[in-house]
Amino acid sequence: MSDLSHEHLRSTFAAQSLFEDKTWQLSPEAWPLSTEQVAQLEAIGVACLKFHQALENLYLRSAAGKNLLRNKPLLAPWVADYLDRGKPAHLIAHARDPKNRGTFPTVLRPDLLLTDEGFVMTELDSVPGGIGLTAFLNRLYTAGDPAAPILGAGDAMIKNFHASLAALRPGERNPLIVLVVSDEAATYRPEMHWLAYQLQLLGHRVFCLKPEDIFPLENALFFSADGNPEKIDVIYRFFELFDLANIRTEKFIFESWAAGEVALAPPMRPFQEEKLALALFHHHLLADYWAEALGGRTLKLLRALIPPSWIMDPAPLPPGAILDAPHAAGRPLSEWRDLANATQKERDLIIKISGYHETAWGARSVILGSDCSREEWQNGLDQAIALAPTNLHILQTFKKPRRLEHRLYREASGTGVPPVGSPGTGEAFIARITAGRLRLCPYYFVVAGQPRLSGALATFCPPDKKIIHGMTDAALLPCRMV
């Protein structure tokens, strides 16, 4: 494959406002994926959509007090209680509204770690950043070896993103779509502006707005285009549901949706955005439900993908009862506080908030027990227990990403390199094989009920980093098929 020079990469990023205030490491080539790995990603996309479909059925039947299985009794009202906990009544009612039945996120992005056992899915994000970034990187790295094409070449990210939203208004030949980015998510606004502009160049009516740019006329929603009111057909909300209270136009959005005047993506259904759904998948009382709802192949794949996870519910147990949970100091737990006694080896566990909270973005609430002090671990447990009445946390087995190698640009005189976005040193750069660990984020856009794999963002971090996310010393790369 033809290498991209350091100078070309740096100047390209510097000229693009999409990357304002963002820094990362540079590589001359995209991340390689084998044919087998790409086939796995295709299967993972199908499984993620089926998981969402099964989760919706589980939630609605739980909320209605209905039996979960076809041929034997299984009631689980506690599932809806968990998923609704801490949510306002009007949002719960909206999630259960019959008009919302069968509505799912139009964008699915699992966070995958490549371990010695294969891919592991730590989260399933339905309001992901990085769509514009990945689309831009796909374009940038497309020039090269035609025998190793970029995954998502031909602007698949851009075109399928639009197709997934336009499909929500099938009666409109060219629906007007607005990408609404809240102040909480403002760091992603440049890439949403870029994405909207790229779609405008293709002849589509797509605009990036702030929530306050929207206004109602009768039951519909509009925005001002050069002083003229333009009716909105589809809203793509780029904000988390906990942020709704800060959205001044929230009331108008709900009213317009109820009147059938606007489609919303992703749906404003909080149960679809809770990390504890992954723990419900492993809950022993729901094993028969998942087996019946998913079928053998999807069930087997998700069991391999989703690491063992537990809901940290501090409800008291009867004397003599134990938690379905990991052990601490070799003993079973009678309450979650007992995890404070876990050894360093036993603390290969992650605590993170389930959702509907300002710390649910990125890795802000993540605590890795084996990578923190005993005091920090204790504080994490105390926080999870204290917030449980409104914001549940989950405990997840930590699966260590395998050690891999990839070429990154380094200063010719040493191993250091200033990341893109930082001042240059004037030194020459050479590509050197560098060790690290990988997080892979494939993007699927749901069109006509099918997930379309349209690209993947590889985050390649130094090997000493336990929690992988977009950091200054990581490389952000598109993927190529080899």
N, C-alpha and C positions, 0 to 999 in steps of 0.2 A: 504494500500500500504506500502511496506517496505521502511523505510526511508534511505536516503543516509547520512552517517555521515559527520560531518563537516571536520574531518580529511581526510576522503577519497576524498571529493570534493576538498579541498585545495591542497592536494598532486597531484591529477589528473591534475588540472589546472596548477600547478607549473611545471609539467613535460612536458607540451605541449607548443611548441613555437607558436602555433596558437593563444595563448592568451597573447603573449608578450606585455608588456606595457598597458594591459587592466585591469581595476579594476571594480568590482561590488559586490553586496551582494549575499549571498548564502542562499539556501533553501533546506530542506531535500526532497522536493517533487515537481513534475511538476505541472503546472497550470491546474486545472480541467476545462474541457469543457463538457457541457451536450450534449446529443444526438441531442437535438434541435439546440444548438449553432453550432455543427459541420455541421448539415444539412444547416444552414444559411450560413456557410462559403463555402460550396459546391456551393450554389446558387450564392453567391457573386462572386466566381471565374468565373462562366458562364457569369454573368452580366458584369464583367470587360472586358472580351474578346469581348463581343458584343458591349460594349461601344467603344473599340478601333476600331472595324470594322466600326461602324457608324461614328466615328471621321474621319477615313481615307476618307470615302465617302464624308463627309461634306467638308473636306479640299480640296480634288481634284476637286470637283464640284464647290466650291467657286473660286478656282484658275483659273478654265477654264471658269468661267462666265456662268456656266450651271444652269438650274433650279434645285432646291433642292427637289421639291415635284412631285408626279406622276400626279396629276390631277388639280393642281392650281399653279399659278405663285409664286415663292419665290426665289429671288436672294439675295446673301449675300457675295459680293466680299470683304467686310470688315473682314470676318472671316480669309481668307488667309493672309490679311494684318496684322492682329494681330499676327497670328501664325508664320509668316515669319519675323516679325520685328527684326532688328538687326542681322539677319543671313547673312553670305556671299552668294553671288549669286551661287557659285558652289554647296553649300550644299542644297540650295533651289531646284536647278535643279536635284540633286541626289534624293531628297525626292519625286519629282514628276515624276521621270523616270518610264516609263511603266513597266520596268523589276522589279520594286519595288512594283508594285501593289499587294496587298494581303499579304505583309510581315509585321509581327507584332512582338513585343517583345516575346522572348521565355520564359522569366520569368516575371511573374506579381506579384507584392507585394503591396497590399493596406495597408495603415496605418489606422487601425481601433481603435477608442476609444469606450469603453463600457460605455454608459451613461444610465440615467434613462429611456430614450426612446429607448434603444437598441444600436446596432452598428452604428457608424458614421464614414464615410470615409473622412479623411482630405486630403489625397494624394493617388496617384496611381503611384508607382515607377516601372520603367522598367529597371533600372540599380541598383538593390539593393545590399547592403552588407548583410552579415549575413547568406549566404547560407551555408558556411562551419561551422560557429559557430552553427547554428541550427542543422545541421546534426550531429555534435559532441555531442551536448546536448541531442539530441534524443537517441543516442547510450548510453550515460552515464546514463540516467534516465530510460532506457528500463527495467532494472532489477526491479522487483516489482510485483505488483498485476496484474495477467493476465486478471482479469476482468475489469481493467482500463488501456487498452493499450495506449502507446504513439502514438499521432497523427503523422504518418510518420515512424512508426516502420519498421524494415527490410531495413533500409538505403534508404527509398523512396526519400529523398532529393537528395542523391548522384546519384541514378540510374535514376531518372526522369530528373535531370539536364542533364545528359549525353544523355538520350533518346531524349530530346528536341533539342539538338544540332546535334546529329547524323542524325536526321530526315531531316536536311537541305541538306544532301548529301546521298539520298537514294540509289544511285548507288554504294556507297562504303561500303564494308562489315565491315570495321573497320576504319572509317575516322580519319585522324589526326587532332586533335582539339587543338588549342592553346588559353589559357586564357591570354589576353594581359592586363596588369595592368600598368597604367601610373604612373609617379612620383607624380602627384596630388593625386592619389588614393593609394599611397604606403602603408598607414596604413592597407589596406585590403590585401596586398600581402601575408602575412603569411597564411591567410585562403584559398587563392586561390592556394598556393603551396600545402597546406594540401589536398584540394579537388582534385587537379590533381594527387597527390600521391595515394589517395584512389581509384581513377579510374584506375590508372596503376595497382594496385593490383588486379583489376577485369579483367585485360587483355586489357584495352582500351588504345589507343594512345592519351593521354592528357598531355599537358605540360603548365606550367605557365611561361610566358616570359615578358620581358620588350619590349616596342615598337622598340627599337634599335636592338633587337635580330633578327628582321625579315629583310630579304633582297630579292630582286627580281632576278629571272632568267627568261628571256624572259617575258611572261605575268603572270607567276605564282609567288607565294611567298614561301619562304623557310626559315628554320632556321638550324643552325648547331647542329647536334647531334653527339657528339664525333668526330667532324671534318668532318662528312658526311652531305651533304645537304639533308634535308627532306622536301618534299612538303607539304604545309599546305592546308587542305581541308576546315576547318571552323575556323573563328576567333570569339571568344567571347570577345567583347571589354568591359573591366571594366574601363571605363573612360567616363566622360561627354563630350558632343559634343563641349562645349565651350573650351575644352582642346585640340581640334584637332590642333590648331596652334602650340602647343608645341610637337606634335607627328611628329618626323622627317621622319617617313616612311608613313605619311598620303598619299602622292601622289601615292606611290606604292600600297597601300591598295585599293584606288579608282580604279586604273588602272586594278588591278587583278580582282576586283569585276566586272568591266565593261566587261572584257574578259570572264567572266563566270568561272574563275579558283578558286574562293574562295567564300564561303558564309559568311555573316556577321550577328552576333546576339549580341545585338539587332540591328535592322536596323538603319542606320545613318540618321534617318528622324526626325528632331528636333520637328516637330509638335506633335509627339507622346510623347514628354518629357516635355511639357509645362503644368504647373499647371492651367493656364487659361482655359484649356479644361473643367475643372470642372465648371468654371463660364459660359462658353458657354452653358453647359447643362442647366443652369438656365436662360439663356437669353430669354426674353419674345418674341423676334422676331424669335427665333428658336424653339419655343414650338411645332409647328406643325411638324417640321422636326424630332425632337427626338421621338415624338409619332409614326410617320410613320416608322422610321428607327429601332426602338427598340422593338416595340410591347408592349402590356399591362403589362405583368408580369415583364419584365425587367425594363420597365419605372417606374412602381410602386416601385420596389425595389430600384432603383437608386435615386428616389425622396426622399425616406426615408433615404438613406445612405449619400448622398452628401449634406452638409450643404449649406444654401443660400450663394452664392458667386458672386462677381461682379468684372469686369475688371476696373481697375483704369486708365481710359483713360482721360487725362485732356483736350481733345479737347473742344474748347469753344462752349457754347450753345447759341441759340438765346435768347433775353430778354423774360422773362416769362416762359422759359422752366425749367424743373427740372430733376435731375438725377434719374434713377431707382436705388435707393440706400437706405440705412438706413437713419434715421433722426438724426439731431443734435440739441440739445436744443429744441426738440419737433417739429422742422421745417424740411421740405424737403431741399435737397441740390441743389444749382444751380452750384456749383463747388466742387471738392473734398477737397479743402482747408477748406470748411465750417465744415468738420468733426473735425477740431480743437476745435470747440465750443461744441462738444458732452460732455454730463455729464459722470461721472464715470460709471454709470449703462449703458448708451448708448454705452460706449466703450467696451462692451463685443464682441469685433471684433479683428480679426487678420489681419495684413498686412504682406504679404510675396512676394518675387520676383517670377515671373512665371517660369523662367528657363534660360538656356543658360548664366549662370553667375557663377563665383566662389563661390558666397554666396548662391546659390540655393541648395547646399548639406545640409543635416541635418536640424538643426533649426537655421542656422546662420543668415538668413535674417528675422526671425519671430519676430514680435512685437505684443504683446497682450495688447490692449489698457487699459483694466481694471486692468492690473498688472504692469503698468509703470507710470511714472510721466507725467504730461501734457506736459512738455518740450520734453521728449522722444517721446511721441505721435506726437507732432508737427514735430519733426525731422524725424520721420518715414514717415509722410505725405509728407514732403518736398522732401525726398529722392525718394519716389515713383513717384512724379510728375517730378522731375528733370531727372530721368532715363527713363521716359516713351518713349521718341523717339527711344530708342534702347532696353530697357528692361522693359516691362510692369510688374506691380505688380497686385496682386489680393487682394480683401478684402473679408474675410470669417467670417461668424458668428461663434463665439466660443461656442462649445458645451462642457460643463463641464463633465469630466468623473465621474462616480459614485464612491462613497467610498466603497471599498471592503476590505476583510481581507485574509491574507495568512500567513503561517508560515515561518519565516525567522530565521536564526541563530543569536543569540545575546550572548554576554559575560554573563556568569552565575552571575557575580557580578553587572551587570547593564544592560542598554539598548543599549549601544554602541557596535559596532563591526567593526574591520578593514576589509575593503573589500578584496576580493581575489586579489592577486597581490601586496598587501602591507605587510610590515613586521608583523609577528605574535607577540602576546603578551605573549604567553604561558598559557593564561587563558583557562578554560573550556568553552564550548559553549553549549547552549541549544536552542531548537527551540521554539520560542514564536509567538503567533498570533500577527500579525502586520497589522495596517491599511495602506491603500495606494490606488493608482489609476492605472488603467491598459491601456496600449496600446498593441494591438494584431496585429502582422504582419504575416498573412498567406502567404505561398509561393505556387504559382501555376506554373507548368511547362507545356507549351503548346506542346502537342504531337498529331499528326494526327488531328489538329484542335480542340482539346479538352483540357481544363485546368485541370491538375491533382493536386489536393490538396495534398501536400507532407510533410507538417509540418507547424508549426506556432511558432513564437518567441514571448513570453510574456515579456513585460517590465513593472515591478511593481515598481512604484515610491512612495515616501512619499506623504501623502495627501496634503501637502502644495505646492507641485510643480504643476504649472499650465500647463507648456509645458512639455510633456513627451517625453524623448529621453534617449538613453543609457548613463546614468550618473553614477558616482561613488556610489551614495547612492541608486541606483536602483538595483533590482534583475532581471537577465536575465534567463528565464526559457523556456523549451519546454512545450508542452501541452499534457495532457492525456485525454482520453475520459471516462467519468463516466456515 
